[in-house]
């Protein structure tokens, strides 16, 4: 975040376990929703970016579910944009439809190098930093190429 000049006051960690973000019906789901709801009410965002609801990674889907539930309970009405992450990988992509969703393409060509540098600093995803999990993963060169295109794709539910 420092590389992107994001100040500490703009960063909020929810202390949820990697690989085990709570989902509806699980023990910590309500606690997670309540914490997110309090935070969202305190900042009253006009727009929220969340992982795509059908992203292959279970933590990304759970994050979408927690934030969606928190927003619905908060009485806030921010614009809601979803971004694909692992859905770029055709070997992980799940069968789903974009029915009822608009697709937005944002030109990031002016900052794509900064994005690449930032991804390179995310060593837990791009190196052998974590070597105690044989089932763990690293971003492949193909995924990195997809993530570093000169555009970002977002999905938004049609009104």
C-alpha beads as a LAMMPS data file, in Angstrom:
LAMMPS data file: protein, C-alpha beads

159 atoms
158 bonds

1 atom types
1 bond types

-500.0 500.0 xlo xhi
-500.0 500.0 ylo yhi
-500.0 500.0 zlo zhi

Masses

1 110.0

Atoms # bond

1 1 1 0.000 0.000 0.000
2 1 1 2.946 2.322 0.672
3 1 1 4.085 1.849 -2.940
4 1 1 0.672 3.170 -4.020
5 1 1 0.863 6.091 -1.537
6 1 1 -2.123 4.808 0.426
7 1 1 -1.922 6.216 3.948
8 1 1 -2.290 4.053 7.050
9 1 1 -5.525 5.839 7.966
10 1 1 -7.065 4.531 4.726
11 1 1 -6.258 0.883 5.429
12 1 1 -8.531 -1.356 7.446
13 1 1 -7.708 -5.001 8.099
14 1 1 -10.573 -7.167 9.315
15 1 1 -8.315 -9.912 10.744
16 1 1 -10.087 -12.736 8.918
17 1 1 -8.158 -15.962 8.362
18 1 1 -6.677 -16.610 4.936
19 1 1 -8.436 -19.522 3.316
20 1 1 -11.294 -19.454 5.804
21 1 1 -13.241 -16.220 5.336
22 1 1 -16.631 -16.923 6.957
23 1 1 -19.642 -17.638 4.758
24 1 1 -23.346 -17.402 5.592
25 1 1 -24.218 -19.938 8.247
26 1 1 -20.667 -20.262 9.573
27 1 1 -19.737 -19.334 13.127
28 1 1 -18.029 -15.998 12.459
29 1 1 -20.184 -14.761 9.573
30 1 1 -22.418 -12.465 11.652
31 1 1 -19.438 -11.008 13.528
32 1 1 -17.689 -10.313 10.218
33 1 1 -20.810 -8.722 8.727
34 1 1 -21.289 -6.534 11.812
35 1 1 -17.673 -5.344 11.739
36 1 1 -17.911 -4.527 8.035
37 1 1 -21.256 -2.812 8.518
38 1 1 -19.870 -0.556 11.282
39 1 1 -16.913 0.377 9.135
40 1 1 -19.014 1.036 6.027
41 1 1 -21.422 3.233 7.966
42 1 1 -18.474 5.190 9.380
43 1 1 -17.039 5.948 5.913
44 1 1 -20.324 6.076 3.949
45 1 1 -18.743 5.095 0.618
46 1 1 -20.203 6.329 -2.643
47 1 1 -18.710 3.415 -4.557
48 1 1 -17.545 -0.040 -3.491
49 1 1 -15.253 -2.358 -5.421
50 1 1 -15.614 -6.013 -4.473
51 1 1 -14.331 -9.281 -5.884
52 1 1 -16.620 -10.773 -8.505
53 1 1 -19.373 -12.845 -6.857
54 1 1 -18.449 -15.919 -8.937
55 1 1 -14.686 -15.650 -8.564
56 1 1 -13.201 -19.158 -8.264
57 1 1 -11.414 -18.323 -4.994
58 1 1 -13.651 -19.094 -1.981
59 1 1 -12.222 -16.174 0.043
60 1 1 -13.183 -13.777 -2.753
61 1 1 -16.743 -15.134 -2.911
62 1 1 -17.010 -14.993 0.899
63 1 1 -15.751 -11.389 0.899
64 1 1 -18.435 -10.490 -1.647
65 1 1 -21.065 -12.178 0.541
66 1 1 -19.974 -10.415 3.755
67 1 1 -19.845 -6.980 2.148
68 1 1 -23.115 -7.513 0.259
69 1 1 -24.872 -8.494 3.502
70 1 1 -23.328 -5.577 5.402
71 1 1 -24.427 -3.098 2.722
72 1 1 -27.971 -4.476 2.604
73 1 1 -28.269 -4.111 6.392
74 1 1 -26.635 -0.680 6.563
75 1 1 -29.186 1.384 4.681
76 1 1 -26.378 2.684 2.456
77 1 1 -26.720 2.721 -1.325
78 1 1 -23.240 2.947 -2.849
79 1 1 -22.501 2.114 -6.431
80 1 1 -21.363 -1.518 -6.512
81 1 1 -18.640 -2.680 -8.944
82 1 1 -17.286 -6.227 -9.045
83 1 1 -13.901 -7.169 -10.445
84 1 1 -12.724 -10.589 -11.617
85 1 1 -9.474 -11.977 -10.234
86 1 1 -9.103 -15.750 -10.657
87 1 1 -11.883 -15.796 -13.219
88 1 1 -9.221 -14.730 -15.724
89 1 1 -7.789 -18.237 -15.469
90 1 1 -9.844 -20.471 -17.792
91 1 1 -8.774 -23.576 -15.844
92 1 1 -10.455 -22.191 -12.704
93 1 1 -13.328 -20.263 -14.233
94 1 1 -16.722 -21.535 -13.199
95 1 1 -19.746 -21.790 -15.426
96 1 1 -21.799 -18.641 -14.832
97 1 1 -23.531 -15.937 -16.777
98 1 1 -23.273 -12.167 -16.736
99 1 1 -26.999 -11.866 -17.304
100 1 1 -28.299 -8.613 -15.855
101 1 1 -24.825 -7.122 -15.514
102 1 1 -23.112 -4.318 -17.404
103 1 1 -19.443 -4.742 -18.216
104 1 1 -17.180 -1.726 -17.847
105 1 1 -13.689 -1.415 -19.276
106 1 1 -11.433 1.178 -17.646
107 1 1 -8.274 2.340 -19.423
108 1 1 -5.371 2.051 -16.957
109 1 1 -2.566 2.333 -19.509
110 1 1 -1.118 5.350 -17.670
111 1 1 -0.687 3.344 -14.442
112 1 1 -0.221 -0.221 -15.668
113 1 1 3.516 -0.111 -14.853
114 1 1 2.714 0.969 -11.294
115 1 1 0.224 -1.899 -11.076
116 1 1 2.892 -4.352 -12.264
117 1 1 5.350 -3.034 -9.671
118 1 1 2.716 -3.379 -6.964
119 1 1 1.913 -6.953 -7.941
120 1 1 5.638 -7.770 -7.883
121 1 1 5.750 -6.545 -4.270
122 1 1 2.946 -8.932 -3.304
123 1 1 5.480 -11.682 -2.645
124 1 1 3.039 -14.150 -1.048
125 1 1 1.360 -14.437 -4.462
126 1 1 4.351 -14.143 -6.771
127 1 1 7.221 -16.033 -5.105
128 1 1 8.030 -19.069 -2.966
129 1 1 7.714 -16.961 0.193
130 1 1 5.120 -19.359 1.582
131 1 1 6.569 -22.823 1.232
132 1 1 4.770 -24.738 3.982
133 1 1 1.600 -25.335 1.971
134 1 1 2.034 -27.858 -0.840
135 1 1 -1.469 -26.997 -2.058
136 1 1 -0.680 -23.289 -2.044
137 1 1 -0.440 -21.276 -5.187
138 1 1 1.418 -18.567 -6.977
139 1 1 0.170 -16.380 -9.751
140 1 1 1.254 -17.937 -13.015
141 1 1 2.888 -15.889 -15.748
142 1 1 -0.330 -16.257 -17.755
143 1 1 -2.386 -14.853 -14.883
144 1 1 0.093 -12.029 -14.345
145 1 1 -0.147 -11.149 -18.045
146 1 1 -3.950 -11.011 -17.786
147 1 1 -3.789 -8.904 -14.622
148 1 1 -1.394 -6.427 -16.218
149 1 1 -3.369 -5.542 -19.315
150 1 1 -3.787 -1.791 -19.956
151 1 1 -7.409 -2.024 -18.810
152 1 1 -9.524 -3.168 -15.861
153 1 1 -12.842 -4.952 -16.238
154 1 1 -15.723 -4.343 -13.824
155 1 1 -19.236 -5.747 -13.642
156 1 1 -22.232 -3.801 -12.369
157 1 1 -25.793 -4.999 -11.882
158 1 1 -28.139 -3.210 -14.259
159 1 1 -30.727 -1.036 -12.562

Bonds

1 1 1 2
2 1 2 3
3 1 3 4
4 1 4 5
5 1 5 6
6 1 6 7
7 1 7 8
8 1 8 9
9 1 9 10
10 1 10 11
11 1 11 12
12 1 12 13
13 1 13 14
14 1 14 15
15 1 15 16
16 1 16 17
17 1 17 18
18 1 18 19
19 1 19 20
20 1 20 21
21 1 21 22
22 1 22 23
23 1 23 24
24 1 24 25
25 1 25 26
26 1 26 27
27 1 27 28
28 1 28 29
29 1 29 30
30 1 30 31
31 1 31 32
32 1 32 33
33 1 33 34
34 1 34 35
35 1 35 36
36 1 36 37
37 1 37 38
38 1 38 39
39 1 39 40
40 1 40 41
41 1 41 42
42 1 42 43
43 1 43 44
44 1 44 45
45 1 45 46
46 1 46 47
47 1 47 48
48 1 48 49
49 1 49 50
50 1 50 51
51 1 51 52
52 1 52 53
53 1 53 54
54 1 54 55
55 1 55 56
56 1 56 57
57 1 57 58
58 1 58 59
59 1 59 60
60 1 60 61
61 1 61 62
62 1 62 63
63 1 63 64
64 1 64 65
65 1 65 66
66 1 66 67
67 1 67 68
68 1 68 69
69 1 69 70
70 1 70 71
71 1 71 72
72 1 72 73
73 1 73 74
74 1 74 75
75 1 75 76
76 1 76 77
77 1 77 78
78 1 78 79
79 1 79 80
80 1 80 81
81 1 81 82
82 1 82 83
83 1 83 84
84 1 84 85
85 1 85 86
86 1 86 87
87 1 87 88
88 1 88 89
89 1 89 90
90 1 90 91
91 1 91 92
92 1 92 93
93 1 93 94
94 1 94 95
95 1 95 96
96 1 96 97
97 1 97 98
98 1 98 99
99 1 99 100
100 1 100 101
101 1 101 102
102 1 102 103
103 1 103 104
104 1 104 105
105 1 105 106
106 1 106 107
107 1 107 108
108 1 108 109
109 1 109 110
110 1 110 111
111 1 111 112
112 1 112 113
113 1 113 114
114 1 114 115
115 1 115 116
116 1 116 117
117 1 117 118
118 1 118 119
119 1 119 120
120 1 120 121
121 1 121 122
122 1 122 123
123 1 123 124
124 1 124 125
125 1 125 126
126 1 126 127
127 1 127 128
128 1 128 129
129 1 129 130
130 1 130 131
131 1 131 132
132 1 132 133
133 1 133 134
134 1 134 135
135 1 135 136
136 1 136 137
137 1 137 138
138 1 138 139
139 1 139 140
140 1 140 141
141 1 141 142
142 1 142 143
143 1 143 144
144 1 144 145
145 1 145 146
146 1 146 147
147 1 147 148
148 1 148 149
149 1 149 150
150 1 150 151
151 1 151 152
152 1 152 153
153 1 153 154
154 1 154 155
155 1 155 156
156 1 156 157
157 1 157 158
158 1 158 159
